């Protein structure tokens, strides 16, 4: 009985992977990078479009290396002051943000 559950979960994941389209039509293409605590660089590859993502820790110096625009917000849940970054643009290194939307509508 203990073997059946992991096997079913594994097969279910495989079925989902095969059922999804091969492309990334609902994702921005490229890389979004920012500075976290201690100046450490973090990045996100091909993030999802039109979805608000909250930062779990300090974030500043957003760098948009995507082909689509990005909007960073001073507050969680995409509230507060909004700063829009066009493709290839960089926010000032000290500009903090708490949430982000990729390819906002």
Backbone bond lengths (Angstrom), bond angles and torsions (degrees), N, CA, C in turn:
res aa  C-N    CA-C-N  psi(-1)  N-CA   C-N-CA  omega(-1)  CA-C   N-CA-C  phi
1 X - - - 1.445 - - 1.534 110.94 -
2 X 1.339 116.59 -36.89 1.462 120.24 -179.61 1.525 111.62 -68.77
3 X 1.277 118.46 -27.53 1.454 122.43 -179.91 1.523 111.57 -78.76
4 X 1.298 118.39 -28.60 1.463 122.31 -176.22 1.521 111.47 -66.62
5 X 1.321 118.30 -44.28 1.478 120.88 -177.31 1.533 112.06 -60.99
6 X 1.351 120.79 -51.71 1.465 119.45 178.68 1.529 112.56 -61.63
7 X 1.319 116.37 -36.02 1.455 120.25 178.49 1.525 110.62 -65.14
8 X 1.333 117.03 -42.39 1.469 120.88 179.13 1.522 110.74 -65.55
9 X 1.335 117.49 -40.22 1.463 121.22 178.62 1.528 110.25 -64.03
10 X 1.320 116.70 -44.20 1.461 121.15 178.83 1.512 112.40 -62.00
11 X 1.315 117.27 -45.02 1.461 120.75 178.82 1.522 111.45 -66.72
12 X 1.346 116.39 -37.27 1.465 119.87 177.67 1.520 111.16 -63.14
13 X 1.330 117.05 -40.91 1.462 121.22 177.06 1.508 112.18 -64.09
14 X 1.317 116.77 -40.25 1.460 121.17 178.07 1.525 110.96 -64.27
15 X 1.324 116.74 -42.16 1.471 120.83 178.47 1.526 109.84 -61.85
16 X 1.335 117.65 -44.07 1.464 120.70 178.75 1.523 111.17 -62.94
17 X 1.315 117.09 -43.08 1.461 120.41 -179.54 1.522 111.32 -61.94
18 X 1.313 117.14 -39.25 1.459 120.44 179.99 1.527 112.03 -75.64
19 X 1.322 117.60 -26.48 1.460 121.46 -178.00 1.522 112.43 -80.47
20 X 1.336 118.34 -23.58 1.456 120.70 -178.67 1.517 110.62 -76.35
21 X 1.336 117.72 147.92 1.460 119.92 178.32 1.522 111.01 -64.24
22 X 1.308 116.20 152.65 1.460 121.41 -175.72 1.524 112.67 -72.17
23 X 1.322 119.46 -27.32 1.457 122.48 -176.81 1.509 112.93 -82.22
24 X 1.332 115.66 174.78 1.453 122.04 176.95 1.525 108.67 -116.32
25 X 1.303 116.86 58.62 1.455 122.13 -174.97 1.522 112.71 -63.68
26 X 1.316 118.02 -25.49 1.455 120.86 -177.45 1.520 112.11 -105.52
27 X 1.317 117.06 27.11 1.457 120.98 179.64 1.524 109.52 -132.49
28 X 1.329 115.13 145.60 1.455 120.54 174.22 1.522 107.95 -74.63
29 X 1.318 116.84 142.46 1.460 121.19 -178.81 1.514 110.71 -94.44
30 X 1.325 115.96 128.00 1.447 121.04 178.08 1.511 112.20 125.62
31 X 1.342 115.50 -158.83 1.456 121.55 -175.25 1.522 110.37 -129.57
32 X 1.327 115.61 137.05 1.456 123.23 173.48 1.522 106.41 -112.05
33 X 1.335 117.33 125.81 1.458 120.52 -179.73 1.529 110.37 -123.97
34 X 1.327 115.34 156.25 1.464 121.89 178.13 1.514 109.05 -155.51
35 X 1.320 114.93 167.46 1.462 121.33 176.94 1.515 109.19 -99.76
36 X 1.315 115.77 134.58 1.455 121.91 178.54 1.518 110.52 -109.03
37 X 1.332 116.82 -160.69 1.462 121.09 -179.84 1.529 111.72 -55.79
38 X 1.324 115.21 138.30 1.466 119.97 179.08 1.511 113.93 70.80
39 X 1.335 118.05 13.11 1.459 121.06 -180.00 1.514 114.20 76.78
40 X 1.327 117.55 11.77 1.464 121.25 179.52 1.531 109.76 -70.70
41 X 1.320 116.70 136.52 1.456 122.18 -179.24 1.525 110.35 -86.30
42 X 1.345 115.82 133.05 1.460 123.14 175.64 1.515 108.15 -121.38
43 X 1.328 117.00 154.69 1.463 119.75 178.46 1.522 110.97 -146.02
44 X 1.313 113.84 159.14 1.458 122.29 179.01 1.522 107.56 -135.49
45 X 1.335 117.15 122.35 1.455 122.94 -179.75 1.526 110.83 -91.23
46 X 1.306 117.49 134.64 1.465 124.28 174.69 1.535 112.68 43.94
47 X 1.339 117.44 61.21 1.470 120.31 -178.01 1.527 112.31 -69.18
48 X 1.327 117.91 160.11 1.468 121.62 -178.97 1.530 111.51 -70.68
49 X 1.320 116.94 143.93 1.462 122.94 178.19 1.521 112.02 -76.07
50 X 1.325 115.33 149.56 1.470 123.78 169.70 1.525 114.40 52.97
51 X 1.301 117.59 35.53 1.461 120.95 179.65 1.522 108.43 -130.46
52 X 1.321 116.75 128.10 1.458 121.78 -179.91 1.533 109.41 -76.89
53 X 1.321 115.90 125.41 1.461 121.42 177.76 1.524 108.76 -118.01
54 X 1.332 117.19 124.69 1.457 122.14 176.61 1.519 109.66 -85.53
55 X 1.324 115.85 141.79 1.450 121.16 176.27 1.526 107.65 -83.15
56 X 1.308 118.25 136.61 1.461 121.72 -176.60 1.526 112.39 -85.27
57 X 1.325 116.88 -12.38 1.456 121.13 179.23 1.527 108.96 -147.81
58 X 1.307 116.55 -177.40 1.462 121.47 -179.88 1.527 110.67 -51.89
59 X 1.323 116.52 134.94 1.465 121.13 177.74 1.521 108.96 -140.63
60 X 1.319 115.79 135.48 1.464 120.68 178.13 1.521 109.22 -155.42
61 X 1.337 115.70 169.17 1.463 120.72 176.40 1.516 114.04 62.12
62 X 1.328 117.48 49.45 1.471 120.87 -179.60 1.528 110.89 -61.26
63 X 1.322 115.40 139.20 1.467 122.23 178.84 1.524 107.93 -128.88
64 X 1.330 116.55 116.01 1.462 121.73 -177.05 1.519 111.14 -95.81
65 X 1.324 117.02 99.17 1.461 122.30 175.32 1.528 110.26 -104.17
66 X 1.331 115.56 28.88 1.464 122.28 178.09 1.520 109.47 -94.75
67 X 1.310 116.75 169.53 1.457 121.61 175.84 1.525 111.62 -89.38
68 X 1.337 116.77 -2.71 1.460 123.17 -179.16 1.529 109.57 -121.51
69 X 1.340 117.35 160.65 1.460 119.72 177.20 1.527 112.31 -70.38
70 X 1.315 115.30 163.03 1.459 123.51 178.85 1.524 107.51 -132.48
71 X 1.324 117.43 145.36 1.460 121.83 172.86 1.521 108.14 -121.43
72 X 1.339 116.46 123.36 1.466 120.81 175.87 1.527 107.83 -107.11
73 X 1.327 115.88 145.84 1.462 122.34 -175.09 1.517 110.17 -123.21
74 X 1.324 115.72 147.39 1.461 120.53 -179.90 1.526 112.51 -74.42
75 X 1.340 117.81 -22.60 1.460 121.68 -179.20 1.520 113.14 -112.79
76 X 1.321 115.18 163.69 1.466 120.86 175.62 1.522 109.80 -65.99
77 X 1.326 116.64 160.35 1.468 124.18 178.57 1.521 112.46 56.77
78 X 1.336 115.34 33.55 1.471 123.11 176.53 1.519 112.44 55.80
79 X 1.325 114.61 49.63 1.463 121.83 175.68 1.528 108.43 -118.90
80 X 1.301 115.96 168.80 1.453 120.52 178.25 1.512 111.58 87.80
81 X 1.328 115.14 -160.69 1.461 120.67 -177.41 1.520 110.65 -67.84
82 X 1.322 114.99 130.90 1.471 122.04 -178.98 1.525 109.22 -103.10
83 X 1.323 115.69 132.85 1.463 122.05 173.76 1.515 107.71 -122.36
84 X 1.315 116.39 122.18 1.468 121.47 -178.31 1.522 108.88 -97.08
85 X 1.333 115.42 131.47 1.465 121.69 178.27 1.526 109.04 -115.98
86 X 1.312 116.21 118.80 1.460 121.54 176.53 1.534 108.88 -70.48
87 X 1.323 117.64 163.25 1.465 119.93 177.54 1.534 111.13 -54.40
88 X 1.322 115.64 133.67 1.458 121.62 178.99 1.520 115.12 82.86
89 X 1.318 118.64 -0.75 1.465 121.63 -177.37 1.530 111.67 -92.43
90 X 1.337 114.89 157.35 1.460 122.15 -178.19 1.528 108.67 -128.26
91 X 1.312 116.61 135.02 1.460 121.14 174.41 1.528 108.29 -79.49
92 X 1.326 118.09 156.36 1.474 119.06 175.95 1.535 110.51 -55.17
93 X 1.322 117.13 145.90 1.468 120.89 -174.10 1.523 113.29 -60.01
94 X 1.327 118.11 -27.15 1.455 120.71 -179.96 1.523 114.20 -91.67
95 X 1.336 117.41 -2.44 1.468 121.06 -177.91 1.522 110.07 -74.35
96 X 1.334 116.41 108.60 1.469 121.72 -178.47 1.521 110.44 -84.04
97 X 1.329 115.52 151.63 1.462 121.19 174.35 1.520 109.36 -146.43
98 X 1.339 115.81 155.46 1.463 121.15 -176.57 1.520 113.60 -115.22
99 X 1.344 116.60 -16.21 1.468 120.24 178.73 1.522 108.85 -154.74
100 X 1.328 115.79 164.68 1.465 121.05 -174.52 1.522 110.10 -148.97
101 X 1.338 115.54 148.38 1.474 122.64 172.44 1.523 106.92 -128.25
102 X 1.318 116.25 131.19 1.455 121.98 178.93 1.518 109.35 -97.51
103 X 1.333 115.54 134.03 1.460 122.24 -178.47 1.526 111.21 51.21
104 X 1.365 116.72 56.42 1.469 119.79 -176.96 1.518 111.58 -65.34
105 X 1.320 115.72 151.43 1.468 120.21 179.02 1.488 110.44 -81.70
